[in-house]
């Protein structure tokens, strides 16, 4: 077994007998077993040493249990098993009766050993003749020398005494080397060099083992090394949290001085995180681990002993305090239970809530003298799910980058912020320090990062990169209102809590496909959220719009981007949503409809955007124009992989956004004094002030250009209808959606909007307005059905004034005394100033 082990360790197939009594006359040198003859003199010395007290002491030490365990601990698992087997086998082989029996067998069967013995002199010296006999016996000089070299290497690898190796091997090699000439000598030298290299590698492995065995650090450091080795480059927060939690909870990371600092250094070096971000995560995990640690205090509810009200109170208290990954396991939104999942708010069903409850609390049932674990009773978790009010933290939104609170406070600490009711999850994002009072150089660098690096290749306002940089960074040349509005859109998610009221829609319009409108919105959302916002199709009906907005409300979305608005934007509900701070939405997994706040960025991409004047006046324009018939064929990009570059440099770009906002806060957060966008005064004061203090010009200066697009919306018919009413009816005229019955208590005739629509088209036909409920019959004539759709759409249109040639038309809405839930309108006409 010992010889086989030595052969495996050196990758050889030969067997070396080293524990046979060396003074035995029957030494074997068989062709199939590469044996090495050892001198009788050295064998006698070894025998004398084995009989000495020193040898007995050495054997006693080896047998000592503690020394033996220390030796095993330094070896690999395979080596430990082999060493135990070797010790057992050596003990058997060295028994006198076994040695005598083996030697007798050799003397009886092997003539080679006898021949070699006879060639060794009586004094036991190795002679040239001995080597020559060995060479002749092997029929190969190389074979004989290889045997000698193998013995030299294996003897050292097996840990034999160095004096023995020197005494036995060196004379043989000296004699053989003198005997060999030419290529054989070179082959031997090469073999020796190879063995020397193997021996060097072996020594390095042994030294490494020695260093590991002598590691005096606390065990937590070795656990840290093992955990960090499993972190992938640029590891996500959730991937790292669990490993760090194990270190904190199982291996007591927080109890060892210096261990947290060491872990921070290792994460920064191996996982692509900054040291501050790593330190925050470690601190958060250690706190969570302490709160998760089991205590002897408190009780586990026994479902067949506790009352249901007590169990519900206990469950809500425990669940409200439970943290996983440093984040509460449940929140509430508008009174319903929700959770944070992958950067979005997830409304929970009662069964999902039950699963969360059972995963994070323990319940028991008494059965005689014992108790067994059970799930929470259905009556309990259903009551907890539906009860009002709840004690869970309110989750208004989830951010993946620092942001500003309503009072201008920069929220940069990862976790839940109770004041803003927002969960901040940075996922390792390193923003860098934002100066409390940014310098002019810092403001300029922030503008340069945004307009030269991130958005310089977009033809914003028809300018190329040089023109954009000159206007937006250097503050020279013509102002660029479109670029100013792009900056406002980019900054809005970071400053949203400072804006009171509603925000307009950012309309990215371009003359041709391929200009980059969609990519512009994706780039902006990658900077703010760390991922591109999902582009949405513009709803074609009011019901579809309601479903879309309700979905975004439930998710806590930060962007609502509509793509490819190639038809006129005429939905009245959209105009209402843009000017209403809350939206009536049905919560998922609930029958409740709530007035939920709208906090996202409204945005839309269109080729030559079209829409009603009521919708377009609620937008600010970002116009892209590459001045080419084939914008998709452009080249010469600053960054060929813009999305990849943005993600790699997101920390710098977020810093740029925060710096521009902090610059306004540091200067006193003075509101913008220019003409505000109607219905969006709060947005105008904040965004206009931020841009003004950053030296950005052109805010809201392209309103006339945007209004020009409203003329293209006349094909929708709404403007035409208003023109007909203004031209043909007097001031004070009353209208119903359908029917002409007089209004009780009011003087004057009543006109039917339905009748006007069916008589105001070309050649006396009907005026077709999409979405107002018309259809085409077999005869090709357009007719309107029930007046319900007309009433809903005209009500939306009548909420805003209309410019109709020389007249400005507005409508007063009144409840219809003859019919509940119905209305009639009085038209007011005023001359427009010339």
Beta strands, then each sheet from edge to edge (+ up, - down):
strand 1: 301-302
strand 2: 323-324
strand 3: 327-328
strand 4: 331-333
strand 5: 336-341
strand 6: 344-347
strand 7: 363-367
strand 8: 370-374
strand 9: 397-399
strand 10: 403-404
strand 11: 410-411
strand 12: 415-417
strand 13: 422-424
strand 14: 505-510
strand 15: 536-537
strand 16: 559-563
strand 17: 582-586
strand 18: 593-597
strand 19: 601-607
strand 20: 619-624
strand 21: 734-736
strand 22: 750-752
strand 23: 774-776
strand 24: 782-784
strand 25: 802-804
strand 26: 807-815
strand 27: 823-831
sheet 1: 1+ 7+ 8-
sheet 2: 2+ 3-
sheet 3: 4+ 5- 6+
sheet 4: 9+ 13+ 12-
sheet 5: 10+ 11-
sheet 6: 15+ 16+ 19+ 14+ 20+
sheet 7: 17+ 18-
sheet 8: 22+ 21+ 27- 26+ 25-
sheet 9: 23+ 24-
end
